[in-house]
């Protein structure tokens, strides 16, 4: 069955997918996975191609992905589509189910060519060159073929993953097909959802091939989507007051960076915290003129408050000795704690602070971007981005915290090895202050009693969904501001 990506879906790495496949093929009655994949893809291709009468171009690679493509070709030809199959390698090297698919294609009058035909007005191009097994950089003939396909003025459907995209990481291996649609088999892959994947896969469709139960039992991650906002906060009783909804402390705002702490504080207010205090390291302001409900204090003044229900530290904190002292103080509290920005940079260079973080009993959530994650892991940004899921899991384990590794397809991870990939957000979020708003959102949810894991995943999704709503409303993506996202997040919370 082929379905659009659901609200919450399993995401499997290649080793787990291989185990599911092998189990399905090893039973007394092996499942015809290639036949099922080819039929599901052919049905989607038929819908995408329409009834224009234009021909369809299919690229069949040297492995099982090419076999899937040949099954697609056979079905489309039976449905009276004009089909051209390009097989750039030696078809005689096909083995197993792929060889059977080639025999079936030829038995029904089909043929393959080894070079691209003259440019035609294609109704659809189907990419079956390489699937999840690709590990090497593409060059030479295959790179030229991909470049040619990307230059065509025709919609492209990729089978399983766009050729050239690493299924586990979202890295482009030299070059990759720029698909308009991807039909992925058995389950979602991380590479479709994070790093460069979303820029190459287009609309993603899932064909579970009848293995939904097996996938549910396989080790892997899940997507974070709209479902995390359902019943996030209970209805507010009439008999309540500001203390009912928690109190958030924000510590940061060193000289020249007070805006970061104020943005976090405003986000915490607008996402439901009853009271929010911004403890600024360098400011003599008595009030926030844009949000006078936000109470301004000194940093130590906020840390001395005895009625806080959540604390966030880092936005605009700086790297001064005072900043390190306040961070040390925050780590010793028994409050749910969100750490961002300079708090992460200070922990990365101070073993004593990292040790205190690991020893905390109260919930701790870190919100690094790739550069901050690299500092915490003592590696390069490139190494973090090389495998974002693995980096997030390493960091969660090393710091004994919940983690969100921010970026396209933000990765949430926990020390017990669980992980999830966010599906909301857009390029408009690449602007100043967005991370500060996320910190405030998560702190507000923690302050209102949402458990650590739900606060992390719901906060990350809400942040991205608010940016998406802002774009739909005409605010962006160019010029989208963090303050606009805060207002949109409040609106979404009130509709959830």
N, C-alpha and C positions, 0 to 999 in steps of 0.2 A: 504494500500500500504506500502511496506517495502522499505526504501531507506537508503543508507549510510548517516551519519551525514552531513547535508549540511553546506555551508560556514557560514551562520548565522541562528541559530535555536533557537526557544523558549526553555526556561528552567523553569520548574514549580516545586514549592514546593508541598508537599503532600496536604495541604489544598486546593490549587488551583486546583490540579488534581481531588480531590474529587468533587469539585463543577462542573467541566466539565463533569465528569462521571455521576453525579446525574442529571444534566440537560439533558444529552443524554438519560438517562433511564426513565425520568419523562414525556416525551412528549406523544402525542397521539399515535405515532408510535415509541415505544422505540427501540433504536438501539441494535442489538445483539453483544455487545462489546466482550463478551467472545468467541463467535463463530468467530468473526473477528480476535481477538488476536490469538486464537489457529490456525486458518488457516494460518495467516502470519508467525507464528513461525514454523509451519509444513513445509511450503514451503522453508524457510531458512534451516531447519533441513535436508530436502531432499537434498538440494544442498551440505551441509556440509558433510553428510554421504556418498554421492556418490553411486556408484554401486558395492561396494566391496562385498556385500552379508553378511556383518557382522551384528550382532544384535545391537539394540539401547536400551539403558537403560534410563528409565524416572523416575524421582523422583517427586511424587505428594504430596504436603503438605496439611495441614488441611483447607486452605481457598480458595479464588478465584484463587490464583496462582496455587494451585493444580488442580482447575477446568480447567484453561488454559492448564495445562500439559495433562490432560485427553483428551481434544479436539485434542491436538497435536498427542497423541497416536492413537486416532481413525483415523485421516487422514493418518498417516504413515502406519497403519495396512491395510487400504484400498489400499494403494499404494504398498502393498506386502512386506513391511519391517517386519522383526521379531522384536517384541517389548516386553520388559519386563517392567511392571509398579510396582514400589515400593511405597507403601503408608504406612508410618511408624505409622500413627495414626489410629483412628477408622473411616473407610469410611462412616459409618452410621451417622456421625456427619456433613457430608456435607449438606449445605442448598442452596436454591436458584438455580442460574445457575450452581454452582459447583455440586449440587446433580443431576441436569439434565444431566450434562456432564458425571457423573459416570454411570447413567442409560443408556445413549446412548452407552457408551463404553462397558458395559456388554451386552447390547442388540445385539451388533455386535460380540459377542463371546469373548470379552476381559476379562481379569481377573487382579486382583491386588494381590500382596504379601506384607507382612509386614516386611520382613527382606531382606537384600541384598542377591542376588543369588551368587553362586560360581563365582569366577573371570573368566571372559570371555574376548575375544578380541573384545571389543565394538567398533563399528564404530563411535558412538557418545553417550555422556551422556547428558541428558537434565535435567536441574535443575529447578524444579517447586515447591520447598519446601516453600519458603517464599517470599513475594513481598514487596511492599512499606509500608505495615502496621506494619512491625516488629519493636518493640520498646525495647524489652528485650534482655539481653545477652543470647546467646545460650549455652546450656550445655547438659550433659547427652546424651540421645539417638540421638538427632539431631546433637550435636557436633561430636559425634562419626561417624555419617553418613557422615557429611561434610568432616571430616578427611579422611575417606575411599575414598570418591570421589576424593579428592585432591591427593591421592596416586596412582590413576589409570593412566595407560599410554593410555589415550584416550582424544580426544578433548571434551570440555565441552561447551554447549550452555546454558546460563542462561536466564530465562524468566523474563522480566521487570528489575530486578536488581539481582545480585548474592546474594543468600541467606546468610544472616548474615551481609550484608552491609546496613548501614543506608542510605536510599534513599535521604534524605535531606542534610546530612552532609559529607558522605563519610567515616564515622567511621565504623570500624569493631566491631560488637557486639559479642565479645568473640572469634568467628571464622567465616570464610566466605568462600564460594565457590570461587575457583580460576578459573574463566571462561576464555575460549579462545575467546568467542563471547558472547555478550549480545544483545538480541532483546528487546528493551524497548518500552512500549506501550503509545500511545497518544502523549507524548512529552518527551524530555530529563529531567533527574533529576539531581540536583546539585551533589548528591553523586557519580554519575558516572564520574564526571569531576574534582573533587577536593579531596584533602587530600589523603586517601588511595584508593579511588575508582579506579583511573586509573591502579593501580597495580592488581586489581581483576576483572575488567570487560572485559578486552581484547578489541577486535574490537566491537564498538557499532553500532547497526542498529536501526533505528526508524521506527515503524509501527504506523502511526497516526490514524488508525482505522476509517478514514473518518471524523475526528474531527478537521481538520486543521483550519477551520474558527473559531471554538469555542476556540481553543487554542490561536489563534492570539489575541482574545479579552480578554483572561484571564490575571490577574496580575502575573508578573513573571520577570525573567531575560532573557538574550540572551547569545549566545556564541560569543566570539571574535575570528574571523578567518581571512582568507586571504583577504576577502572583504574590511577590514579596510585600506588596503594599496592602494586600487584602487583610482587613482586620488588624492592621498594624497597631493602631491606637484605639482603645475602647471609646465608645460614645461618652461625652462629657456630661456628668450629672449636673442638674441645676444647683444642687447643694455642694458647691466646690469653691475653692479660692486659689490664689496664685501659688500657695504652698503645695497644693494638690499635684501640681504638674512639674515639680522639681526645680532645682536651682543649678545653673551652670556657671562655672568659673572659667574664664579664658585668660591665659597668661601669655603675654607677648608684647609686641608694639614697642620695640626699642626705637631710638632716635631715627627719625625719617621713615619708620615702618609701622606707625600706629594704625594705618589703614588696614593692614592685614588682620590685626586683632579685632578691629571694629567690624570688618566684614564677617568674621567668624561669629562674633557676638550677635550681629543682626540676624544672621542665618539661624542661630540657636533660638532667638526670640520668635522669629516668624515660623519656626517649625515646632512651636508649642511649649517651650520651656516657660515655666511660670515667672522665673526671675533669672536674669543674666547679668553677671558682673564681668567687666573687662578690666583686668589688672595690667596696666601699662607700665613698662619699664622707664619710659621717657616721655612724659606728657604732663602739662599742668592744666589741661582742659578739665572743666568741671562737668561737662556733658557732651554727648554726641549730638551735634545740631541736626543731623538727619534722622537720628533715632534716639530721641531723648529718654525713651523708656530703658535704654541700656545704661546700667549704672557703672560709672567709671571709678576705679580705685587704683591704688598702687599695686604692684605685683605681690608684695608681701601681704598687703591688706586683703587681697582675694584669697591667698593661701591660708590666712588665719581664720577665714570664715568657717563656722562650725555647722552650717546648715546646707552646704553644697551637696548635691546628689550626683554630680558628674563634673569632671575637670578636663580641660583641654589646654595643652601647652605647645608652643612652637611658632604660631603665626607671627612673623616679624620679631621673633625673640632675640635674634642676634647671637653673637658668639663671645660675649664678654664674660669675665669671671662672675659677675652678678647673674647673668643668664644661666650659667652652669650651676650656680648655687640654688636658684629657683627650681631648676629642673631636678636637682637632687632632692629638694624638698617635695616636689610633686610626686616623685617616684616612691617616696616613703608614705604617702597618704594611702588610706584604704578605699579611695574613691575609684569608680570606673574612670579610666584615663585614656584620652585620645592624644597621640603624639604626632606632630607634623613638622615639616620644614626644619627650622634651625634646631629644634629638639632632637631630631634624627641625626643631624650633622654633629651635634655635641656628643651624642651617644656613640657615634661611629669612631670618635677619637679618644674616648675615655672608657677604659675597661671597667672602672668602678661603677660608672653609670649603667653600662650594659649589664653588669652583674646584678645591679639592683633591679633593673627592668626584668631580668629573667626570674628573679626571686619573688616578684609581686604575686600576691594571691588574688587581688581584685582584678577585674577585667582590664586588659590593656589592648589598645588598637593602634597600629602604626599605619600611616597613609603615605608611603614614599612614592615619588616619581622615580624613573629609572636611575637617574644620577644619584639620588639619595640612597636607593637600594644598593647601588654599586659601592658606595662608601661604607654602608653597614656590612656588606659581604666582603669587603676588601678585594674587589675585582673591578673590571672595567664596565662601562655602560654597555659596550658591545656584547660582553659576556652575559649580562642580564638580559638584553634583548634577544640574544641568540636562542634562549629557551625561557620564555617568561613564566610558564607554569612551574618549571623546575626552580627558577630563581625565587619565586614567591614562596614555594614550599620550603626551600632552604632557609629563607629569612624567617618564616614563621617558626621553624624548628629552632633556629639559632637564638631567637629572641624570646621564644615561648609566648608568642602573642598572636592575635588575629592581625592579618596583613591585608591591605589592598595595594597591589602594585598598579599604579595608575597608568593610563595610556589607552590607546585604541583596544577595546576589549580588556578592561581592567580585570585583574586576577585577584580574587579573594582566596586566602589560604589560612589554614589553622595548623597548630603543632601536631595534631593527630593525623595529618596527611590528607584531610578533606580539602577540596578546592572547588571553585566555581568561577565562571566567566560572565561578566556583565554584558548585556545586550543593548543597553541604552547609551545615548550620547552622540555627539557629532563634532565636526572640526571647529565649530564656533567656540568650543570650550578651551581652545588653545589661546587663552588670554589671561591677563593678570588677575589674581584673586580667586580663581576657581577652586583651587585647593583649600583656601581658607574657608570658603563657603561649605565645602564638603566636611571639613573638620567641625564646623558649627552644627551642621545637620546631624552628624553622628552623635555629637555630644548631647544635643537636644533629645534624641531618641533614648540614649542611655539614661539621661536625667529623668525621663518619664517612665522608666521601669522596663523598657524593652531590653530583652536579654542581649548579650554581647554579639552573638552570631547574627541574630536577626537585625540588630541595629547596624551592623556592618553592611550586610548585603542589601538591606532596605535603604540605608543611607546612600550607598553607591548607586543603586538603581534609580532612586528618587532624584539624585543629583543629575544624572544623565537624562532622565525622562523630562525633568524640568527644562533642561537645555533644548531637548527635542520639541517640547511644547512651545518654547519661546520662538524657535525657528518657524514652527507652523503658524504662529501668530504674527510673523513678519519681523521679528527682532533677531536678525542674523540669518545665516551663520556669521557673515562679515559684521564685525562690530558688536557682537553679543558680549554683554558685560556680566560679571559675577553678580552684581546687584539684581539684574533682571532675572537671573536664574533663581535667586533667593525668592523673589516674589512668585515665580512660577511654581517653585517647590511648595510653597504654602498653599497655593491653589490646588495642586494635585493631592496634597495631604487631606485637604478638606473634602475631596471627592472620593477618597479611597474608603 
